[in-house]
Amino acid sequence: MTRCETIWTAARLATMEGGRLKVIPDAVIAAQNGCITYVGSASEAPELTADRTVDCEGHLVTPGLIDCHTHLVFAGNRAAEHEMRRTGATYEEISRAGGGIRSTVAATRAASEDELVASALPRLDALIAEGATTVEVKSGYGLELETEMRILRAARRLADERPVTIRTTFLGAHALPAEFAGHADDYIDLVTQDMIPAVAAENLADAVDAFCENIGFSPAQTERVFEAAAAHGLPVKLHAEQLSDQKGASLAAVHGALSADHLEYLDDAGVAAMAKAGTVATLLPGAFYFMRETRKPPVAILREAGVPMALATDCNPGTSPLTSLLLAMNMGSVLFGLTVEECLAGVTCNAARALGMGENTGTLTAGKQCDMAIWNVGDPAELVHAMGTNPLHARIWRGR
């Protein structure tokens, strides 16, 4: 007899092990101390007893959803840019006119930590309401040490406010602040010599990211960021090939990056490098849609090369004001041609891998955290097919 805190019975289970969508009817999940102790067919389950038993009544059960790329903590509002985009202004034009990231930087620098937490919570709540159990949060709207650290502290505090796992990423190399105009190398000196050591000393980040782009930072500058991160024991990620081909994905792969994200302009060499390194391709259809882009990530080539593909909201104030992983899955399928299986893997096991958390979450596997979403659907395709609906029945985070 194995004793557990909770047993879920009569589940229609999609474990997502190995990234494969295999549905187990009449399944059982047992949890103790926040971790799964048994998962599988009821007919093969050991004898179990528990303090609480939950009848899933045939509902579909998946791993808890994971949003592996967000900019959730920021201040201000960039809705005014919406009309600019509608009339044809490009990302670069808005940025060079003083809008874009710099507008958010000004508002965020003026906000207190409490204000940043308060403004982020509704966005986090929207993700949680659709079954998210893990959310990554990047900094990058401070572009100077004090505010960057304030953003990261606010992100950490979100996990105190809500039952959710928060992973933080330092994105000091997000844009060039106005005070360093024309002196990008000097700003990278600040990021690598001051910011990363301070962030690492206070254990405020789980990874380091950068924006390698023609309006961001060069590959050489990005590599300096990667080297500083490695010197402080922090894994790296990269915004790569969103607007042009800077060979950022190949650079990220060389440095063992957890993920390279966006990838609309990714070339064959970048795909091969990512496949060799095991770097996850994180696709962000919300930004693609919102910016009315026409060049799609090379999904077929990524698929053929065996590169794991994650999906995320890229929740941010200007180019992807999206707080729905369900809609991100729909967009990933409709806009990028992902299969239902790839969409579900993209917000579960592959998203966990993109955060370096594959050993802890992302699949329903004995020994992993008991993070689950129970849905009022029978067929997994319903999670990808519908738009504007939320079929979540219950969300379980670490067995609760």
Secondary structure, DSSP 4 states (H G I P E B T S, - for coil): -EEEEEEEEEEEEE--GGG---EEEEEEEEEETTEEEEEEEGGGPPPEEEEEEEE-TT-EEEEPEEE--------S--THHHHHHHTT--HHHHHHTT-THHHHHHHHHTS-HHHHHHHHHHHHHHHHTTTEEEEEEE--S--SHHHHHHHHHHHHHHHHHSSSEEEEEEEEETS--GGGTT-HHHHHHHIIIIIHHHHHHTT--SEEEEEESTTSB-HHHHHHHHHHHHHTT--BEEEESSSS--SHHHHHHHTT-SEEEE-TT--HHHHHHHHHHT-EEEE-HHHHHHTT--PPP-HHHHHHHT--EEE-----SSS-----HHHHHHHHHHHH---HHHHHHHTTHHHHHHTT-TTTSSS--TTSB--EEEES-SSTHHHHH-SS---EEEEESTT-
